Amino acid sequence: MILKLTPKKQLGDLGETIATNYLKKKGYQIIERNYTNASGIKLGEIDIIAKDKEKNELIFVEVKAREFKKYGNTLPEENVNYQKMRKLERIAYFYLQQNKLLNRNYRFDVIAVWVDWQTKTAKVKHIKSI
């Protein structure tokens, strides 16, 4: 069986790949992508878990990708609302607890990715400590 990705899923996957490559170029260590809790109530998903080597802290990254032509007036990061942040906090706490990292410094970042299919380019905006 061949599964076909929806355009939204394709854009999301592309945004996460661009964000991952961006973080690697900035010296971050990628620990996980698309983390979900394996058991119990589904708490949500963390797009990227990375380590900021300079500050020795974990970063839980929410990636928001948008197609420039379709969403020209809406910034990708505007879609990270209070409910999304609460969900991220819950799944991050589960991750920290599961990996015995509750004493570890951590933060939440957003990486906004604008994709322009016509020029085959993308712009990246990294917002730290949201």
N, C-alpha and C positions, 0 to 999 in steps of 0.2 A: 504494500500500500504506500503510495506516495502522497505525502501531505504537502499541500500548497500553502505558502504563507500569504496572509492578507497583506495589502500594501501598508497598513498601519503597523503590523508586526515586522515587516521588512524594514520600515523606517526606524522602528524602535531598536531592532537588532543592529542596524547600521549606526545609529546614535551611540549605542553602548560600545560598539567596536571603536568608533572615533574617540569616545571618552576614555576608553581603556588605553589606546595608543597615546593620547594626550598625557594621561597620568604617568605612563611609563617614561615618556620623553622628559617629564618634569622630575623624574627620579623616584617616583612612588613605586612601591612594590605591590603588585596586584595579588591579593590573597584568594578572593573568590568573586565569581560573577553569578548573578541570578540566584542568590542564596534564599532558600525557603526552609522553614522548619519541617523536618521529616516526619514528625509524629504529632498527634494531637490536633487541636484546632489550627487550621491554616491561618497564620498571622499576617501573611503578606509576603513581599519579596523585597530584597535589597539588591539593586542593580549591580553595584560594585562595592566590595570591601577591599580597602587598600591600606597600606601603611605609609605614613609620612615619616621617612627615615630621619629627617632633620629634627623633627619635634618628637619622634618616638611615640606617635599616637596613631590609633586606628581611625580610619575615615569610612563612614557609611555614606555612600554616594548615590543620590537619586539622579538619574539621567532623564532629561526631557528633550526629545528631538521633535522638531517641527519642520515642515516643508515651507520654505520661504514664500513660494508663490501662493500657497493655499492659506497661510496664516500670517501674512505680512504685517498685520497690525497687532498681533498678540505675541508677546514674548514667551518663549517656552517655559521659563522659570515661574511665570504667573500661575501655572497650573499646579504648583506645589502649595497646597492650601493646608489649613489647620488639620483637617482629617487625615491628609496624606502624612503630615509630620507625626501625628499620634501613632499611625500605623507603623511608620519607620522606627519610632521609639520602641514600640512593643517588640518588633522583630529583632531590633538591635540588642535589646536587653536579653532576649532569648539567646541570641548568638553569644553574647558575653558570658552569660550564665553557663551555657552548654560547654563553652571552651575554657571555663575557669579564668576569665579575663575581667572580672568585675572591678578589679583594682586598677585596670589599665586606663590611661587617658584616651579619650575618643572625641570625635566631633561629627557633625552632619554637614555635608557639602551638597551643592547642586551643580551639575554640569549641564548647561543649556547648549544644544546643538541646532544650528540653523542649516538646513540642507537646501542647496539650490541645484536642482536636477539639470537645469539648462546649462549652467557653467561647470557642472560637476565639481562644485566646491562646497565646503562647509566652514562655518564660523563657530568657534567654541568660546563659551563664557564660563569661567569657573568661579562660583560663588562659595566662599569658604565660611564655615561656622554659621550656618543658617540657624 
